[in-house]
Amino acid sequence: MIKFLKKQKDQQLKKKCLNVIYDEIANHPDKGLAKRGDLSEFFTQGFRYAQVTYRMAYTIDDVGDIVVIFLAGSHENFYEELKRVLAR
């Protein structure tokens, strides 16, 4: 996630990402879309910015109070990239 934000030159996109993290994911982590299959440990939260759909993949710890953002990016090839990150 940090890498994604550092690479972004668009300050409004950075702000939108942080708003999604702090306003939606942090307050209601279980509202995200629970994935199935080999990505079943993840939830995803989507948002649109400048006519592009973005996704964030995150996990919730066993206690339910710590959320770890694994990946953020445009929806195109998002899940393939998430699988590549997990394979490392």
Secondary structure, DSSP 8 states (H G I E B T S, - for coil): -HHHHHH---HHHHHHHHHIIIIIITT-GGGSEE--GGGTT-EEEEEEETTEEEEEEEEE-TTS--EEEEEEEESTTHHHHHHHHHH-
